[in-house]
Amino acid sequence: MSTRRPLVAGNWKMHKTGPEAREFCTALAGLVGDAPAADVAVCPPYTALEASAEALAGSPIAVYAQNVHENEKGAHTGDISSAMILATGAQGALVGHSERRAEGDTDGQIALRVRNAIDAGLLVVLCCGESLDTRKAGETEAWVTRQIRSALEHVTASDITSLVIAYEPIWAIGTGETASPVQAQEACAIVRRVAAETVDGEALRVLYGGSVSPANAAELMAQPDVDGALVGGASLEPESFAAIVAAAG
Ligand code: PEP
């Protein structure tokens, strides 16, 4: 039985204004209570980070950004830095989500973002995962291995407490098609094995993401190498997200 504490994080993507986030977070805090059996986080858009952090002050629910720039300041229109995220009251950031990679975030940037965000004091949830073509070609392991080695290029063993990795097959994100528990377990075990070249694999939390719902969450998170979930669509309603949190316990 693993001693790793599960983490359930909700990625809102481009949903919810500040006032909507405040309302959601107040409702979620009531549903989740003071002592959930898992770590819990919401990942609002940048414009709702502060409202979310304010609404969740005093609750065990953390706030993470959906991305972070690798530089501390400068001519980067539209981006925000680790220090700006921390100043909102947020404690972490997703890095390397497939939707960000599709918008142009490169492997080199992702590796620098992981390093910079950890140095600044953020918890990083590094995302990786293969496309359907890659899976059909039997290249999932090689793809995920390359993504993780690249993203952890500047990471050292002492960064373990600031790092979580989410395995998110692109073909399962927002499609309603979930990886089977066996597929999720196999891929999360690969993630752990490759990350263990750099950090303590036994201590590393590896999440599954891709159409997680209240109906499938318990079985996915019961897999030995699945330490929680990164949830998109089902994290947008307090009741369904709280049900997934409950399934992690
Ligand atoms: C995600 O955005 O990381 C995600 C897993 O989305 P969904 O749960 O909607 O597939």
Residues whose N, C-alpha, C, O or C-beta is under 5 A from the ligand:
A	BS01	PEP	N11 A172 I173 G174 T175 G209 G210 S211 V212 L230 V231 G232 G233
